[in-house]
Amino acid sequence: MLPRLEHSTALVALLAGAGLASPVLAQENTAGEDVIVVTSAPLGVSADEVAGAVEVVDRRHLEDNLAGSLADTIAHEPGVSTTYFGPAASRPVIRGLGADRVRVLVNGVGLIDASTNSPDHAVASEALEAQQVEILRGPAAIAYGGGAIGGVVNVIDGRIPEERAEDGLDGRFYGSVTSVDEGETAAGRVRFNARQFVINLEGLMRTAQPYDIPGYAESETFRLFEEAEEEHDDDHDDEHEDEHPRGRVENSGLDFNSASAGISWVGENGFIGVALKQSNALYGIPGGHAHGEEEHDDDHDDDHDDDHGDEDGHGHGESVRIDLEQTRFDLRGEWRDLGAHLERVKFSFGTGSYEHVELEGDEIGTLFTNDGWEGRLEARHVPIDLWGGIWEGAAGVQAFNRDFAAIGEEAYVPPSQTADWGVFFVERWDAQSWGLEGGLRFERRELDTATDSRTFETSSLSGSVFFRPVRDTFLAVTLSSSERAPTDVELFADGPHVASSTFEMGDPGLDVERAVSAELTARTRFSDWSLEASIFRADYDGFIAAYATGAEEDGFPVFAYSQDDVVLSGFEGRLEGPLGRAGGWDFDGELTGEYVEASLDAGGNLPRLPPLSVTAGISASRVGHNLHLEAEWADVQDRTAPFEFKSRSYVLVNARWSFEPVAGRDLRIILEARNLTDAEARLHTSFLKEQVPLPGRNFRAAAVLDF
């Protein structure tokens, strides 16, 4: 039986879907200009005319702004932040939402890792593995399911070749060193033709030592809070100040590596290929973590309690490290020009075996495993002339299955099996001066444990009306209604969760989370300047979150999952263009800004909301050289949740020089300085903001070679 559809007929009549598309490809228009075209999942539309907020980050931009993990590298994009659980484990936050409300995908299917279950679990994808990254800000539930109710980060890599290598062979190499953590990074790819087949080989390694910081690891507010609790200790004196970690974030080292091999058959009208990838990682969990009932971590961010465990309040037992391994197999293909009715059919399928152990010294504390698969099939019909416009559309099915288990001291959630399937439809009618776009999705989720099971049926739809009032201007108004089923953690958690310093209690009776959202998107050009901005609001009915109960269990404050109504609103924007020419250099400027707030109907704010932030940059370029200077300002965040400290304002200044030392050679050198003033900065979106600041002054030297 298909899931119910609980939405107004008026909204159905609007049609449309905000941000339904993702992977992009640079094509050339009739004027000879490059046009970024959305080519899959599910409609091919110019990125400048997507009815919703979308950001396309190409490979060169990723290399220029590489900051370790995928999430940290794209965190400077408007509307995007990071959970920053140290340099190894960070997950994207979009418009203040993360975890199971933001899907991180690779080529349109899930990563099959454990990063949504806990913030200390690393994302199984690296920035340097991407050819490009698409960021869909706002609801993307039509194309990707309820887990994308807040947005999507889609990593497009080349592990399965879609095209033949130019001249029979091509490749790319990246290598860099960093000063703040004595880091070393290397990544390489080679692709070559073998008759009708194309073979792709890739490898990556990233290592780093614990990184330097300008002052204390713990914030001043946290140290004062901690010392106030210890005033009863007769031995507490000025020497105690030296016991606070300073100058370096301990246990923040990492060692990542991956290797993959792919092969495709490539024809005139399509391709089909397979790839195998092996990933391994060993990294520390900073912030004084340790496990066990008597071990009370002092990582308090928004979940502070009055129990700090040891007298010095600096964690307990051995330092915790995570040893991670994943083996992944992918199958992907596409076929075009299939006759009078079908323009294109494409499919993707991925299966993975993931596990990591949490090591306390050399002892295994907890074992996490996640075995699963995900697949999707899409078909696009040929464009149709209708009512003075062009009508395009697509339909697809998606299925997902995973077996997740946690065994050991931090097994706060029981072993579970999750099975999802969904079917979606997307249509677009474009009459040049205006048009409509719409989508609809039905989805079913089954969650089972040894003692309990739940089934959820959800439906989502969205509709946009867009206009082109003048040349180079695109305006879109989008309404959407999205539903998200609860996760295994939200339903069945029951135990201490050391990563967030809480004792979590799920609720098997949770219902579907629903959001009705509205968004205005504007893109325009005036002279040589371009402006893109979005204003949004989402009203959540039954927003699921863990709220403090005031009780304590096993030395941790109890946080129980429950539902409340939430209103989330904000804006983001980017303005960029030329400033002029002087001394043989072309100067360009860029200004970005973002803001989000989320309040509960019962009073208060959601935790870990990013503050108002503005980034201003100036670039100077000439043949073979590019200079860039930027300053990022983040405001004080005083819209806090209970048990959450305020975050101070900060300014980060970064500079970069990239140049091509040898004319006619595809070799590029990048010299970069981050946090030039060695400022102390803490991300309010991080669970560890009170114990783990961002890195201090850092210098990076990198070389990029294409062949």
KOLGU-313193 format. One line per 8 residues: number of its first residue (from 1); their letters; for each residue x, y, z of C-alpha. Coordinates in pm, whole numbers, plus 50000, padded with zeros to 5 digits. Example, Ala and Ser with C-alpha at 12.3 -4.5 7.8 and 13.67 -1.06 7.14 Angstrom:
! residues 2
1> as> 51230:49550:50780 | 51367:49894:50714
! end
This chain:
! residues 707
1> mlprlehs> 50000:50000:50000 | 50135:50345:49909 | 50194:50592:50192 | 49931:50848:50275 | 49942:51196:50123 | 49854:51463:50375 | 49900:51787:50183 | 49670:52052:50046
9> talvalla> 49551:52037:49686 | 49650:52400:49649 | 50013:52310:49709 | 49988:52024:49462 | 49862:52268:49201 | 50173:52481:49242 | 50392:52190:49137 | 50769:52209:49160
17> gaglaspv> 51065:52112:49370 | 51325:52327:49524 | 51676:52198:49468 | 51579:51876:49292 | 51894:51853:49092 | 52253:51793:49175 | 52548:51673:48966 | 52657:51941:48723
25> laqentag> 52856:51963:48402 | 53011:52261:48228 | 52873:52298:47877 | 52894:52578:47623 | 52601:52793:47512 | 52547:52948:47173 | 52741:53257:47279 | 53046:53047:47361
33> edvivvts> 53019:53100:47738 | 53051:52823:47992 | 52715:52730:48143 | 52689:52508:48450 | 52416:52259:48371 | 52247:52031:48621 | 52259:51696:48446 | 52107:51441:48685
41> aplgvsad> 51885:51369:48983 | 51661:51421:48804 | 51638:51713:48551 | 51907:51884:48346 | 51870:52256:48420 | 52117:52544:48416 | 52254:52600:48765 | 52154:52966:48730
49> evagavev> 51792:52858:48685 | 51749:52594:48953 | 51440:52673:49160 | 51622:52666:49493 | 51959:52738:49650 | 52243:52536:49497 | 52621:52575:49515 | 52863:52401:49280
57> vdrrhled> 53221:52364:49405 | 53466:52251:49138 | 53792:52064:49186 | 54016:52371:49157 | 53813:52553:49423 | 53839:52250:49653 | 54217:52242:49613 | 54249:52617:49676
65> nlagslad> 54042:52597:49996 | 54143:52253:50122 | 54108:52246:50502 | 54135:51876:50583 | 53798:51700:50584 | 53522:51740:50327 | 53297:51932:50568 | 53572:52171:50679
73> tiahepgv> 53670:52239:50317 | 53320:52347:50208 | 53230:52521:50537 | 53313:52865:50389 | 53027:52836:50138 | 52714:53042:50220 | 52474:52858:50450 | 52723:52579:50528
81> sttyfgpa> 52908:52509:50852 | 53062:52204:51017 | 53024:52001:51335 | 53406:52013:51378 | 53466:51721:51613 | 53837:51774:51558 | 54016:51767:51219 | 53919:51406:51143
89> asrpvirg> 53548:51384:51225 | 53341:51670:51084 | 53003:51661:50914 | 52833:51937:50711 | 52572:52160:50874 | 52332:52337:50636 | 52121:52624:50764 | 52172:52506:51120
97> lgadrvrv> 52064:52146:51050 | 52283:51837:51042 | 52294:51465:51125 | 52001:51282:50962 | 51856:51603:50815 | 52150:51654:50576 | 52245:51371:50341 | 52608:51333:50235
105> lvngvgli> 52614:51135:49910 | 52866:51008:49660 | 52738:51010:49302 | 52381:51033:49430 | 52381:50741:49677 | 52465:50720:50048 | 52809:50674:50202 | 52709:50369:50412
113> dastnspd> 52913:50484:50710 | 52821:50568:51072 | 52865:50947:51062 | 52496:51024:51125 | 52493:50817:51445 | 52748:51022:51637 | 52954:51339:51575 | 53283:51161:51651
121> havaseal> 53238:50925:51355 | 53422:51036:51040 | 53253:51082:50701 | 53373:50815:50456 | 53459:51062:50179 | 53749:51302:50129 | 53747:51641:49958 | 54035:51547:49725
129> eaqqveil> 53842:51246:49597 | 53585:51481:49442 | 53581:51618:49091 | 53312:51854:49216 | 53071:51891:49507 | 52709:52002:49479 | 52547:52162:49784 | 52169:52181:49791
137> rgpaaiay> 52060:52419:50065 | 51708:52363:50192 | 51465:52073:50153 | 51574:51813:49896 | 51342:51537:50017 | 51179:51486:49675 | 51494:51357:49510 | 51675:51209:49810
145> gggaiggv> 51421:51121:50080 | 51335:51251:50425 | 51699:51236:50537 | 51757:51537:50307 | 51492:51756:50470 | 51766:52009:50549 | 51984:51973:50239 | 52230:51759:50046
153> vnvidgri> 52606:51747:49991 | 52670:51534:49684 | 53030:51435:49606 | 53086:51362:49238 | 53399:51157:49186 | 53544:50986:48882 | 53591:50636:49021 | 53359:50502:48750
161> peeraedg> 53460:50678:48425 | 53178:50825:48217 | 53394:50944:47928 | 53705:50828:47747 | 54042:50978:47844 | 54168:51248:47610 | 54470:51129:47410 | 54423:50788:47571
169> ldgrfygs> 54570:50886:47910 | 54520:51160:48166 | 54572:51210:48536 | 54618:51447:48827 | 54843:51464:49132 | 54811:51677:49446 | 55066:51700:49726 | 55087:51937:50022
177> vtsvdege> 55240:51999:50364 | 55096:52208:50650 | 55276:52371:50943 | 55014:52379:51218 | 54997:51999:51246 | 55305:51883:51052 | 55053:51746:50805 | 55119:51571:50477
185> taagrvrf> 54862:51504:50205 | 54897:51330:49870 | 54633:51225:49618 | 54663:51093:49266 | 54448:50969:48982 | 54524:50815:48644 | 54270:50727:48372 | 54346:50545:48048
193> narqfvin> 54165:50381:47761 | 54181:50009:47690 | 53995:49961:47361 | 53625:50021:47441 | 53693:50028:47815 | 53824:50308:48038 | 54016:50230:48358 | 54051:50469:48653
201> leglmrta> 54298:50423:48943 | 54310:50650:49249 | 54491:50676:49580 | 54495:50918:49873 | 54678:50961:50203 | 54643:51228:50471 | 54842:51235:50795 | 54875:51493:51071
209> qpydipgy> 55004:51535:51425 | 54808:51710:51703 | 54761:52069:51588 | 54877:52395:51745 | 54646:52659:51894 | 54717:53014:52018 | 54616:52960:52381 | 54426:52721:52604
217> aesetfrl> 54233:52432:52454 | 53947:52502:52695 | 53760:52829:52657 | 53792:53097:52923 | 53423:53056:53009 | 53464:52685:53057 | 53778:52724:53269 | 53602:52973:53497
225> feeaeeeh> 53304:52743:53524 | 53530:52450:53607 | 53737:52637:53864 | 53426:52770:54037 | 53322:52412:54102 | 53662:52332:54249 | 53681:52618:54497 | 53603:52373:54775
233> dddhddeh> 53935:52199:54703 | 54197:52326:54954 | 54476:52228:54714 | 54340:52448:54435 | 54582:52734:54371 | 54740:52922:54082 | 54945:52619:53985 | 54621:52450:53882
241> edehprgr> 54610:52683:53581 | 54904:52492:53434 | 54698:52173:53431 | 54475:52311:53156 | 54595:52199:52810 | 54760:52485:52626 | 54927:52546:52290 | 54807:52223:52129
249> vensgldf> 54492:52013:52100 | 54602:51677:52232 | 54492:51354:52065 | 54397:51530:51741 | 54635:51341:51512 | 54510:51139:51217 | 54613:50894:50947 | 54376:50847:50651
257> nsasagis> 54432:50650:50330 | 54219:50511:50051 | 54261:50338:49715 | 54015:50259:49438 | 53999:50099:49095 | 53719:50139:48841 | 53647:50025:48489 | 53375:50131:48245
265> wvgengfi> 53252:50035:47904 | 53194:50367:47725 | 52988:50393:47409 | 52841:50674:47201 | 52512:50676:47391 | 52617:50582:47741 | 52836:50384:47977 | 52829:50114:48242
273> gvalkqsn> 53100:50055:48498 | 53205:49921:48836 | 53447:50038:49105 | 53599:49899:49423 | 53727:50128:49701 | 53910:50052:50026 | 53934:50317:50300 | 54123:50307:50629
281> alygipgg> 54163:50566:50904 | 54312:50594:51250 | 54242:50919:51436 | 54219:51057:51787 | 53913:51200:51959 | 54016:51531:52121 | 53849:51696:52416 | 53946:51458:52696
289> hahgeeeh> 53720:51171:52589 | 53723:50834:52758 | 53465:50562:52798 | 53315:50365:53078 | 53053:50424:53343 | 53289:50601:53579 | 53444:50814:53304 | 53277:51152:53291
297> dddhdddh> 53403:51348:52992 | 53405:51724:53037 | 53303:51793:52675 | 53009:52013:52757 | 52927:52245:52465 | 52548:52255:52477 | 52512:51958:52709 | 52690:52085:53021
305> dddhgded> 52624:51929:53354 | 52770:51977:53698 | 52964:51650:53710 | 53319:51667:53578 | 53446:51334:53704 | 53812:51364:53800 | 53925:51643:54026 | 54101:51821:53743
313> ghghgesv> 53806:51781:53508 | 54018:51672:53212 | 53868:51344:53104 | 53952:51000:53236 | 54140:50688:53146 | 54321:50637:52817 | 54291:50870:52519 | 54038:50740:52271
321> ridleqtr> 54122:50668:51907 | 53903:50536:51627 | 54033:50270:51388 | 53807:50270:51082 | 53782:50048:50776 | 53537:50040:50485 | 53518:49833:50167 | 53278:49969:49906
329> fdlrgewr> 53159:49840:49567 | 52972:50059:49316 | 52788:49991:48991 | 52670:50281:48777 | 52547:50336:48424 | 52357:50566:48189 | 52196:50531:47849 | 52075:50817:47629
337> dlgahler> 51854:50861:47320 | 51628:50562:47379 | 51360:50643:47125 | 51057:50864:47086 | 50962:50871:47454 | 51269:50822:47673 | 51556:51069:47663 | 51774:50904:47928
345> vkfsfgtg> 51784:50620:48180 | 52050:50604:48452 | 52111:50395:48757 | 52355:50379:49049 | 52410:50116:49315 | 52652:50103:49606 | 52717:49843:49871 | 52957:49872:50161
353> syehvele> 53095:49695:50464 | 53196:49942:50735 | 53339:49896:51082 | 53534:50092:51336 | 53664:50019:51680 | 53707:50277:51953 | 54041:50214:52120 | 54115:50314:52479
361> gdeigtlf> 54491:50281:52471 | 54532:49940:52310 | 54202:49806:52445 | 53891:49784:52229 | 53611:49980:52396 | 53331:49969:52138 | 53287:49808:51798 | 53057:49974:51540
369> tndgwegr> 52953:49793:51221 | 52735:49905:50934 | 52669:49681:50634 | 52428:49804:50372 | 52342:49901:50018 | 52161:50178:49833 | 52042:50205:49476 | 51843:50442:49254
377> learhvpi> 51701:50427:48903 | 51591:50736:48710 | 51426:50783:48372 | 51371:51115:48191 | 51111:51154:47918 | 51179:51357:47602 | 51087:51729:47613 | 50735:51809:47491
385> dlwggiwe> 50602:52134:47337 | 50299:52225:47548 | 50097:52547:47590 | 50369:52767:47449 | 50646:52615:47664 | 50869:52311:47701 | 50761:52035:47938 | 51033:51808:48081
393> gaagvqaf> 51000:51540:48343 | 51152:51239:48515 | 51060:50959:48752 | 51267:50734:48971 | 51285:50476:49245 | 51530:50455:49535 | 51595:50182:49791 | 51821:50157:50093
401> nrdfaaig> 51902:49889:50350 | 52149:49880:50637 | 52236:49661:50937 | 52389:49870:51215 | 52534:49741:51541 | 52729:49886:51834 | 52891:49639:52074 | 53076:49748:52387
409> eeayvpps> 53081:50022:52650 | 52930:50294:52427 | 52659:50074:52281 | 52391:50327:52365 | 52172:50208:52075 | 52077:49842:52009 | 52158:49660:51685 | 51902:49757:51422
417> qtadwgvf> 51803:49707:51061 | 51670:49997:50854 | 51500:49949:50517 | 51381:50242:50304 | 51225:50264:49962 | 51083:50557:49772 | 50939:50659:49437 | 50949:51015:49304
425> fverwdaq> 50821:51222:49012 | 50951:51559:48888 | 50812:51781:48612 | 50907:52125:48476 | 50722:52352:48235 | 50922:52647:48101 | 50770:52925:47889 | 51086:53142:47895
433> swgleggl> 50935:53443:48073 | 50798:53224:48353 | 50743:52861:48442 | 50648:52596:48694 | 50842:52311:48848 | 50710:52038:49072 | 50786:51713:49246 | 50625:51444:49456
441> rferreld> 50771:51155:49657 | 50627:50859:49849 | 50851:50677:50092 | 50837:50388:50339 | 51078:50310:50625 | 51094:49992:50835 | 51307:49986:51152 | 51363:49663:51345
449> tatdsrtf> 51553:49565:51658 | 51550:49240:51852 | 51266:49368:52071 | 51085:49637:51875 | 50991:49750:51526 | 50834:50055:51365 | 50706:50132:51015 | 50663:50483:50875
457> etsslsgs> 50502:50597:50551 | 50584:50950:50441 | 50516:51177:50147 | 50675:51501:50036 | 50602:51750:49763 | 50728:52087:49655 | 50627:52349:49405 | 50795:52652:49249
465> vffrpvrd> 50692:52930:49021 | 50982:53111:48853 | 51019:53427:48647 | 51272:53592:48415 | 51155:53955:48430 | 51465:54088:48251 | 51775:53940:48096 | 52019:53771:48336
473> tflavtls> 51764:53771:48620 | 51595:53463:48766 | 51344:53475:49052 | 51179:53172:49212 | 50929:53125:49492 | 50915:52774:49634 | 50673:52609:49874 | 50743:52260:50000
481> sseraptd> 50603:52011:50245 | 50850:51745:50357 | 50830:51453:50597 | 51109:51265:50775 | 51080:50935:50960 | 51267:50897:51293 | 51603:50718:51300 | 51712:50418:51505
489> velfadgp> 51897:50645:51752 | 51596:50871:51804 | 51370:50573:51862 | 51579:50321:52053 | 51877:50497:52220 | 51917:50401:52585 | 52258:50461:52741 | 52553:50694:52797
497> hvasstfe> 52677:50871:52483 | 53026:50990:52568 | 53071:51182:52242 | 52808:51437:52350 | 52848:51390:52729 | 52486:51281:52766 | 52278:50984:52866 | 52042:50949:52570
505> mgdpgldv> 51693:50804:52587 | 51503:50735:52268 | 51127:50722:52234 | 50979:50428:52037 | 50656:50625:52012 | 50796:50913:51804 | 50590:51017:51502 | 50687:51153:51160
513> eravsael> 50856:51495:51154 | 50690:51738:50911 | 50812:52070:50772 | 50632:52327:50559 | 50880:52571:50411 | 50885:52876:50186 | 51186:53017:50004 | 51258:53311:49776
521> tartrfsd> 51562:53269:49549 | 51702:53552:49337 | 51992:53551:49090 | 52080:53853:48883 | 52364:54029:48703 | 52417:54404:48678 | 52704:54510:48460 | 52977:54252:48538
529> wsleasif> 52861:54189:48895 | 52650:53893:49002 | 52423:53852:49304 | 52258:53540:49443 | 52048:53543:49759 | 51790:53329:49938 | 51542:53405:50215 | 51379:53105:50380
537> radydgfi> 51143:52994:50656 | 51049:52643:50766 | 50777:52553:51017 | 50839:52211:51173 | 50558:52009:51323 | 50708:51754:51561 | 51077:51845:51525 | 51271:51558:51685
545> aayatgae> 51556:51645:51920 | 51709:51538:52250 | 51603:51771:52530 | 51740:51789:52886 | 51515:51632:53150 | 51704:51760:53454 | 51782:51404:53567 | 52123:51237:53578
553> edgfpvfa> 52225:50881:53490 | 52571:50720:53512 | 52720:51063:53583 | 52571:51219:53269 | 52271:51451:53231 | 51974:51271:53076 | 51861:51394:52737 | 51539:51237:52611
561> ysqddvvl> 51423:51246:52249 | 51088:51413:52207 | 50901:51630:51958 | 50827:52001:51959 | 50723:52258:51702 | 51011:52469:51566 | 51032:52772:51337 | 51358:52803:51141
569> sgfegrle> 51432:53109:50928 | 51722:53299:50780 | 51904:53415:50470 | 52228:53372:50277 | 52382:53550:49982 | 52685:53614:49763 | 52789:53925:49570 | 53093:53916:49340
577> gplgragg> 53241:54106:49050 | 53535:54305:48909 | 53686:54600:49098 | 53912:54728:48822 | 54259:54695:48677 | 54586:54840:48803 | 54954:54770:48738 | 54875:54483:48504
585> wdfdgelt> 54657:54308:48765 | 54281:54244:48744 | 54107:54293:49080 | 53785:54119:49186 | 53578:54135:49503 | 53346:53895:49680 | 53110:53935:49977 | 52911:53652:50136
593> geyveasl> 52684:53642:50438 | 52452:53407:50622 | 52217:53398:50920 | 51980:53143:51069 | 51764:53126:51380 | 51549:52842:51513 | 51308:52885:51803 | 51085:52634:51977
601> daggnlpr> 50715:52706:52019 | 50754:52605:52385 | 51028:52866:52423 | 51403:52863:52375 | 51634:52790:52082 | 51772:52486:51910 | 52132:52410:52014 | 52448:52463:51807
609> lpplsvta> 52307:52725:51570 | 52570:52904:51358 | 52592:53279:51426 | 52559:53563:51180 | 52875:53564:50966 | 53016:53772:50683 | 53320:53703:50462 | 53484:53967:50242
617> gisasrvg> 53753:53881:49990 | 53962:54048:49722 | 54154:53875:49442 | 54420:53997:49204 | 54511:53799:48893 | 54736:53815:48591 | 54870:53555:48353 | 54986:53259:48560
625> hnlhleae> 54928:53422:48900 | 54638:53466:49142 | 54643:53639:49482 | 54357:53620:49729 | 54299:53785:50067 | 53987:53736:50280 | 53852:53808:50626 | 53576:53606:50789
633> wadvqdrt> 53380:53762:51075 | 53148:53559:51298 | 52921:53736:51544 | 52862:53645:51906 | 52614:53359:51935 | 52395:53433:52235 | 52079:53260:52110 | 52161:52949:52307
641> apfefksr> 51978:52641:52427 | 51965:52523:52790 | 52300:52384:52915 | 52481:52568:52634 | 52744:52842:52669 | 52753:53150:52448 | 53022:53172:52180 | 53243:53474:52129
649> syvlvnar> 53286:53665:51807 | 53603:53610:51602 | 53777:53723:51285 | 53989:53492:51070 | 54222:53635:50804 | 54344:53409:50523 | 54575:53472:50225 | 54665:53261:49921
657> wsfepvag> 54900:53285:49623 | 54869:53034:49341 | 55088:53043:49033 | 55206:52837:48737 | 55588:52833:48750 | 55644:52682:48405 | 55464:52825:48103 | 55287:52563:47897
665> rdlriile> 55294:52307:48177 | 54987:52207:48379 | 55166:52260:48709 | 55022:52486:48976 | 55177:52587:49310 | 54959:52699:49603 | 55104:52892:49898 | 54848:52967:50167
673> arnltdae> 54835:53119:50515 | 54526:53059:50731 | 54439:53245:51049 | 54721:53494:50991 | 54657:53675:51320 | 54664:53348:51520 | 54318:53424:51661 | 54125:53194:51892
681> arlhtsfl> 53808:53079:51715 | 53542:52833:51827 | 53256:52705:51612 | 52920:52720:51787 | 52806:52428:51568 | 53064:52199:51729 | 52987:51965:52019 | 53344:52032:52136
689> keqvplpg> 53359:52409:52105 | 53446:52458:52473 | 53747:52223:52455 | 53854:52221:52089 | 53915:52554:51911 | 54002:52585:51545 | 54371:52556:51448 | 54604:52849:51501
697> rnfraaav> 54819:53012:51233 | 54883:52763:50954 | 55095:52769:50639 | 55029:52531:50349 | 55241:52461:50044 | 55085:52250:49770 | 55159:52138:49415 | 54897:52030:49160
705> ldf> 55003:51856:48838 | 54774:51763:48548 | 54886:51536:48267
! end
